[in-house]
Amino acid sequence: MNVLIIEDEELAVRKLSKLLQDVDESIKIVGTAASVRASVAWLNANGPNQPSAPDLILMDIELADGQSFEIFEQTTVSAPVIFTTSYDEYALRAFKVNSIDYLLKPIKRQELEASLFKYRRTKVGANGETVEPRSADFGAMDIDALVQQLRQHIQPTDYRRRFLVKHLQQWVPVEVSDIAYFYSEEGVSLFRTVGNQKFSLDYTLDDLEKMLDPAQFFRANRQFIVHINTVQQIHPYFNNKLKLTLKPTPDDEVLVSRERAMDFKKWMGK
């Protein structure tokens, strides 16, 4: 079986490739792509009549340059697709009845085996002959209709827009777009605005991380959550860490751990 993996995280590609080989040694990874653009180019070059044409595609929803739904708008996807995603399980529960499957990250071996079994089951026709399933036939569901359903059900999270904070003897609203970074100091959560005003909050940084748009804010370490427009410079640091120069300048240096450095670079580059 030829499998194409569309995934923008290199570590995830390696793990998924190994998991596929562990489940079935006959599986051949014929290609990988990390972006919408790369996926479209690969599929255009490896059509149904090519020896490297995929029998099955495992496709992440969020890619380096957009959502994988855009692939279907730019080229023909002939092979059945199993989506892999980090979205909440409840948001996808309605789609579990569909024949095209969805694997929630981190992907478990048992669930992957079940998805592959579902795929193989479609290859046997009513007369017992082997048939090659295509996306439009897979589970009698049209891929275009499926993509439209996914677009409608997977909506952006309603992230926090402002905080009400105490200033002197009154409460004042502060727009999230005016916040440079959140930080923790002696067990208290605070933030600084772009204008260098400091306010305290009754939320932990863990709570705040869930409230904030991840496209705009990044958890640099246990003490800091930074806005993307606040980062002025990025410096290599000891032990593969990164040192950030922020504006306004914080009282303490801000380091991105070695484990988070790659994710931070990807976040800054989007």
C-alpha positions in Angstrom: 0.0 0.0 0.0 1.3 3.4 -1.0 0.8 6.1 1.6 1.3 9.9 1.4 1.7 11.8 4.7 0.7 15.5 4.7 2.0 16.9 8.0 4.0 20.0 8.8 5.7 18.7 12.0 8.8 16.7 11.2 8.7 14.8 14.5 5.0 13.9 13.8 6.0 12.6 10.3 8.7 10.4 11.8 6.4 9.0 14.5 3.5 8.4 12.1 5.8 6.7 9.6 7.2 4.4 12.2 3.7 3.6 13.5 2.5 2.7 10.0 5.5 0.4 9.5 4.8 -1.2 12.9 1.2 -1.8 12.0 1.9 -3.1 8.5 5.4 -3.7 7.1 4.1 -3.7 3.5 3.1 -0.1 3.8 5.3 2.2 1.7 5.6 5.9 2.5 5.8 7.3 -1.1 6.0 10.9 -0.1 5.6 13.6 2.6 4.5 17.2 2.3 4.4 20.0 5.0 2.3 22.6 3.3 -0.7 23.2 1.0 1.6 24.3 -1.7 4.0 21.3 -1.5 1.0 18.9 -1.3 -0.6 20.3 -4.4 2.7 20.1 -6.3 3.3 16.5 -5.1 -0.2 15.4 -6.0 0.0 17.0 -9.5 3.3 15.2 -10.1 2.1 11.8 -8.8 -1.3 11.3 -10.4 -3.4 8.1 -10.5 -1.4 6.6 -13.4 2.0 7.1 -11.7 3.7 4.2 -9.9 4.1 6.4 -6.8 0.4 7.4 -6.7 -0.9 7.0 -3.2 -3.5 4.5 -2.3 -4.2 6.4 0.9 -3.4 9.8 2.3 -3.0 10.7 6.0 -3.6 14.5 6.1 -3.2 16.9 9.0 -5.7 19.8 9.0 -3.4 22.6 10.1 -0.4 23.0 7.8 2.5 25.4 7.5 0.7 27.7 5.1 -3.0 27.2 5.8 -5.6 24.5 6.2 -5.5 21.3 4.2 -9.0 22.0 2.9 -7.3 24.3 0.4 -5.6 21.3 -1.3 -9.0 20.0 -2.5 -9.7 23.5 -4.1 -6.4 23.5 -6.0 -6.0 20.0 -7.3 -7.8 16.6 -7.6 -7.4 14.3 -4.6 -8.0 10.8 -6.0 -7.1 8.7 -3.0 -9.1 8.2 0.2 -8.1 10.5 3.0 -7.8 10.0 6.8 -7.6 13.3 8.6 -5.2 13.6 11.5 -5.9 16.5 13.8 -5.3 18.1 17.2 -8.9 19.4 17.4 -11.0 18.5 20.3 -12.6 15.1 20.1 -16.1 16.4 20.7 -15.9 18.7 17.7 -15.2 15.6 15.5 -17.6 13.2 17.1 -20.3 13.9 14.5 -18.0 12.8 11.7 -17.1 9.4 13.3 -20.0 7.9 11.4 -18.5 8.8 8.1 -16.4 6.3 6.2 -13.4 8.6 5.9 -11.8 8.5 9.3 -10.3 11.0 11.7 -7.4 10.3 14.1 -7.0 12.6 17.1 -3.4 13.4 18.0 -1.5 11.9 19.6 -2.4 9.0 17.3 -2.8 5.6 19.0 -1.8 2.4 17.3 -5.2 0.7 17.9 -7.1 3.6 16.3 -4.7 3.6 13.3 -5.2 -0.1 12.8 -9.0 0.4 12.9 -8.7 3.1 10.2 -6.5 1.0 8.0 -8.9 -1.9 8.4 -11.8 0.4 7.3 -9.8 1.4 4.3 -9.0 -2.2 3.3 -12.6 -3.3 3.7 -13.7 -0.9 1.0 -11.3 -2.5 -1.5 -13.4 -5.7 -1.7 -16.5 -5.4 -3.9 -19.8 -7.1 -3.6 -18.6 -10.0 -5.9 -15.5 -10.5 -3.8 -13.2 -8.8 -6.4 -10.6 -6.3 -5.3 -11.4 -2.8 -6.3 -9.4 0.4 -5.9 -11.4 2.9 -3.8 -11.3 6.6 -4.7 -12.3 9.4 -2.5 -15.6 10.0 -4.2 -16.6 6.4 -3.6 -15.1 6.0 -0.2 -18.1 5.2 2.0 -20.4 6.6 -0.6 -19.5 10.1 0.6 -18.2 12.8 -1.8 -15.0 14.4 -0.6 -16.2 17.9 -1.5 -19.3 17.6 0.6 -17.1 16.3 3.5 -14.8 19.2 3.3 -17.7 21.7 3.4 -19.0 19.9 6.5 -15.7 20.1 8.2 -15.4 23.9 7.4 -18.8 24.5 9.0 -18.2 22.4 12.1 -14.6 23.3 12.9 -14.9 27.0 13.7 -12.2 29.3 15.2 -12.2 29.4 19.0 -13.7 32.5 20.5 -10.6 33.8 22.2 -10.5 36.5 24.9 -10.7 40.0 23.5 -10.2 42.1 26.6 -9.6 41.9 30.4 -11.2 44.0 33.1 -8.5 45.0 35.5 -8.3 47.2 38.6 -6.5 50.5 38.3 -6.3 52.8 41.3 -9.9 52.9 42.6 -11.7 51.8 39.5 -12.0 49.0 37.0 -10.8 49.5 33.5 -11.0 47.4 30.3 -7.8 46.5 28.5 -7.9 45.2 24.9 -5.9 42.0 24.4 -4.4 43.6 21.3 -2.8 46.3 23.6 -1.0 43.7 25.7 2.7 43.1 25.0 3.2 40.1 27.3 1.9 38.2 30.3 4.2 37.0 33.0 4.4 35.5 36.5 6.2 37.2 39.4 6.3 35.6 42.9 3.1 33.6 42.1 1.1 36.6 40.8 0.1 36.8 37.1 0.6 40.2 35.5 0.8 41.8 32.1 2.4 44.8 30.5 0.7 46.8 27.8 2.4 48.2 24.7 2.5 51.5 26.5 4.4 49.8 29.4 1.6 49.9 31.9 1.5 47.0 34.4 -1.6 45.2 35.7 -2.3 42.1 37.7 -4.8 39.4 36.9 -6.6 36.7 38.9 -5.7 34.0 36.3 -2.8 31.6 36.2 -0.6 31.6 33.0 -2.0 28.1 32.3 -5.5 29.6 32.3 -4.4 32.5 30.2 -2.7 30.3 27.6 -6.1 28.7 26.9 -7.9 32.0 26.6 -5.4 33.6 24.1 -5.2 33.2 20.3 -2.2 31.0 19.6 -1.6 32.8 16.4 -0.9 36.0 18.4 0.5 34.7 21.7 3.2 32.1 22.5 4.1 30.5 25.8 7.8 31.1 25.8 8.4 29.4 29.2 6.8 28.9 32.6 7.0 32.7 33.3 6.1 34.4 30.0 3.5 34.5 27.3 4.5 36.9 24.6 2.6 38.7 21.8 4.1 38.2 18.4 4.4 41.9 17.7 6.4 42.3 21.0 9.3 40.2 19.8 12.0 42.6 18.5 15.0 40.2 18.3 15.8 36.5 18.7 19.2 35.5 19.8 20.8 32.0 20.0 21.5 31.0 23.5 23.3 28.4 25.5 22.1 24.8 25.1 20.1 25.5 22.0 17.7 27.9 23.8 16.6 31.2 22.4 16.8 34.6 24.1 14.2 37.2 23.2 14.3 40.9 23.1 10.9 42.3 23.8 9.4 45.8 23.7 8.7 47.1 26.3 11.8 45.5 28.0 10.8 43.1 30.8 12.6 43.1 34.2 13.8 39.5 33.6 15.4 37.9 30.5 13.0 35.8 28.4 14.3 32.5 27.2 12.6 29.9 25.0 13.5 26.4 26.0 15.3 24.0 23.7 12.2 21.9 23.5 10.0 24.8 22.4 12.6 26.6 20.2 11.5 24.9 16.9 7.8 25.6 17.6 8.6 29.2 18.4 10.5 29.6 15.1 7.6 28.1 13.2 5.2 30.4 15.0 7.2 33.5 14.2 7.6 32.5 10.6 3.8 32.0 9.8 
